[in-house]
């Protein structure tokens, strides 16, 4: 249908009204998008989370805008921190080790900080995002974010 045919069928007044309605809808939709961002920021990382390897990490507040995560249950009983760069810490049990320390960034749905990986004994700069209240997405990077690994954890207890 050509533009002339549309004008003949609906009339110019109806076309202007329809255009205004569509514009209003788009404005309302655009205004709603920031509210979904603040909804995402309402999620709280405090709780117990299950890792890909079936370990459990307890995240708690450890400062005004800071969160810390410790191993509350190792993937396998009796695991030690054998790859720690400090030889005096290699015999300590994995349970209780501080794995993550992070705080909120400028983006309210993203946390930034450090991640310790006992599998290789290294610290990584990292981020944590919460796409919903039951999932936390961790990303740890080396070499100025050139080499990164990602992992999702699932919340199992508040």
Long-range contacts (C-beta under 8 A, 24 or more apart in sequence): 37-108, 37-109, 38-108, 40-108, 40-109, 40-130, 40-131, 41-108, 41-109, 43-109, 43-130, 43-132, 43-133, 44-133, 45-111, 45-128, 45-130, 45-136, 46-158, 47-155, 47-156, 47-157, 47-158, 48-72, 48-155, 48-156, 48-157, 48-158, 49-136, 49-153, 49-154, 49-155, 49-156, 50-153, 50-154, 50-155, 50-156, 51-75, 51-151, 51-153, 52-151, 52-152, 52-153, 55-94, 56-156, 57-99, 57-100, 57-153, 59-100, 62-101, 63-103, 65-103, 65-104, 66-101, 66-102, 66-103, 67-100, 67-101, 67-102, 67-103, 67-111, 67-113, 68-98, 68-100, 68-101, 69-98, 69-99, 69-100, 69-101, 70-96, 70-97, 70-98, 70-99, 71-95, 71-96, 71-97, 71-99, 71-118, 79-118, 81-118, 81-121, 83-118, 83-119, 83-120, 83-121, 84-118, 84-121, 85-121, 85-122, 94-118, 100-126, 100-128, 100-138, 102-126, 102-127, 102-128, 115-140, 124-149
